[in-house]
Amino acid sequence: TIAAKPIDALFSSDLPRAVQTAEPLAELTGLTIVQDPMLREKNFGDLTGMSFADLEAKHPDVWQGLLARDVHFQPPGGESHAQCRARMSEFLERLYERHSTGRVVLVTHGVAINHLLYSLMRTPVSESPAMVFQIDNCSIQRVERQTTGYVRIVCINDRAHLNF
C-alpha cells in the first residue's frame, strides 16, 4: 500500500473530490493535506459538467476545437492544454525546491496527471503529445526522481489496490 513506507508530504488539489480521496491517507499517516489549487483539473470553463454528446450537439465549433487536440485551444472561460501543462510544470519545480528528496504523494485529476507526466518527460509545452495516458479514478501513478533529475516512471494507472 501507499502508506507501507514513510511519506514526507501529502499534496492534493483543493477540489473536494481530491481532498476526500486524500483524507484516508492523511488519517492513516498523520500527515496534513497540503491543498494546492495548482493541482486542480484542467479548467474546462463553460464546458464544465457538460457531456460530450451535449457539447457536440450544442457547441459543434467548440467540440471540433477539442477534437483537434490543439494544445493552444482554449474552451470558453477555461484554459488550454498548454496553460494546464505550464501550471503542472510550475508545480513540479516548486515541489522539487521544497522536497528534493523523500516520498511525496500527490492527489489530483486525470488530465492534470497527464500533464504532470508530460512535464516529467520534458515534452515542450508547445507540442501536442502523440499519446494520452489512461488515468482511471483512484489509480496510482508511481514516479521516482533521482537528485540528478533523472526520472523513472514506475507505473501508470495501477488499480490493483481496488481489486479486493
C-alpha positions in Angstrom: 0.0 0.0 0.0 1.0 3.6 -0.3 1.4 4.0 3.4 3.7 0.9 3.8 6.7 3.3 3.6 7.1 6.6 5.3 5.6 9.6 3.4 7.2 13.0 3.8 4.3 15.1 2.4 0.8 14.8 1.1 -0.5 17.3 -1.5 -3.9 17.4 -3.0 -5.9 19.5 -5.4 -8.1 21.8 -3.4 -11.2 20.5 -5.2 -13.5 18.5 -2.8 -13.2 15.1 -4.7 -9.4 15.1 -4.5 -9.4 16.2 -0.8 -11.8 13.4 0.1 -9.6 10.9 -1.7 -6.6 12.1 0.2 -8.3 12.1 3.7 -8.0 8.4 4.5 -4.2 8.5 3.7 -3.9 11.7 5.9 -5.6 9.9 8.8 -3.5 6.8 8.4 -0.2 8.7 8.3 -1.0 11.7 10.5 0.1 14.0 7.7 -1.7 17.3 6.9 -3.1 17.5 3.4 -1.5 20.5 1.6 -4.3 21.7 -0.6 -2.9 23.4 -3.7 -5.1 24.9 -6.4 -2.2 24.3 -8.9 -3.2 20.6 -8.8 -6.7 21.2 -10.0 -8.0 19.5 -13.1 -7.7 21.3 -16.4 -10.2 24.2 -16.3 -12.9 23.4 -19.0 -14.6 26.7 -18.2 -18.1 27.0 -19.6 -18.0 23.3 -20.6 -17.6 22.0 -17.1 -20.3 19.4 -16.3 -21.4 19.0 -20.0 -21.4 15.6 -21.5 -19.6 15.0 -24.8 -23.0 14.4 -26.5 -24.4 17.7 -25.3 -21.2 19.5 -26.2 -21.2 18.1 -29.7 -24.9 18.9 -30.2 -25.0 22.4 -28.6 -21.5 23.7 -29.4 -20.2 21.9 -32.5 -17.4 24.5 -33.1 -16.1 24.0 -29.6 -16.4 20.3 -30.0 -14.3 20.4 -33.1 -11.7 22.5 -31.3 -11.4 19.9 -28.6 -11.2 17.0 -31.2 -8.3 18.8 -33.0 -6.2 18.4 -29.8 -4.6 21.7 -30.4 -2.6 22.5 -27.2 -3.5 26.2 -27.6 -7.2 25.7 -28.0 -8.9 27.4 -25.0 -12.6 26.5 -24.3 -14.7 29.5 -23.4 -13.9 30.6 -19.9 -11.3 27.7 -19.5 -7.7 27.0 -20.0 -5.8 25.4 -22.9 -3.7 22.3 -22.5 -0.6 24.4 -22.9 -1.7 26.5 -19.9 -2.5 23.4 -17.9 0.9 21.9 -18.7 2.7 25.1 -17.8 0.8 25.1 -14.4 1.8 21.4 -13.8 5.4 22.1 -14.7 5.5 25.1 -12.3 4.0 22.9 -9.6 6.7 20.3 -10.1 9.5 22.9 -10.0 8.1 24.3 -6.7 7.8 20.7 -5.4 11.4 19.9 -6.2 12.5 23.1 -4.4 10.6 22.1 -1.2 11.2 18.3 -1.4 14.4 17.4 -3.2 14.4 14.0 -1.5 11.8 11.8 0.3 8.4 10.4 -0.6 5.6 12.7 -1.7 2.1 11.8 -2.6 0.0 13.9 -4.9 -3.8 13.5 -5.3 -5.0 15.2 -8.4 -7.1 14.6 -11.6 -6.8 12.7 -14.9 -5.9 15.5 -17.4 -3.7 17.1 -14.8 -1.8 13.8 -14.2 -1.3 13.5 -18.0 0.3 17.0 -18.0 2.4 16.1 -14.9 3.7 13.1 -16.8 4.4 15.1 -20.0 6.3 17.6 -17.8 8.4 14.8 -16.3 9.1 13.6 -19.8 10.1 17.1 -20.7 7.6 17.4 -23.6 7.6 21.0 -24.7 4.5 22.9 -23.7 4.1 24.0 -27.3 3.9 20.4 -28.6 0.8 18.2 -28.7 1.9 14.8 -27.4 1.2 11.8 -29.7 -0.2 9.9 -26.7 -2.6 10.2 -23.9 -2.3 8.1 -20.7 -5.4 6.4 -19.4 -5.8 7.6 -15.9 -8.7 5.9 -14.1 -10.2 7.3 -10.9 -8.3 6.3 -7.8 -5.5 4.8 -9.9 -1.8 5.1 -8.8 1.0 6.6 -10.9 4.4 6.0 -9.4 7.4 8.1 -10.3 10.9 8.1 -8.9 13.1 11.1 -9.3 16.8 11.0 -8.5 18.7 14.0 -7.2 20.4 14.2 -10.6 16.9 14.9 -12.1 16.7 11.6 -13.8 13.1 10.3 -13.7 11.8 6.8 -13.8 8.1 6.2 -14.4 7.4 3.0 -12.5 3.7 2.6 -13.2 0.8 4.3 -14.7 -2.9 3.6 -14.0 -2.3 0.9 -11.4 -5.6 -0.2 -10.0 -4.5 -3.4 -8.2 -5.4 -1.9 -4.8 -9.0 -1.6 -6.0 -9.4 -5.3 -6.7 -10.4 -6.7 -3.3 
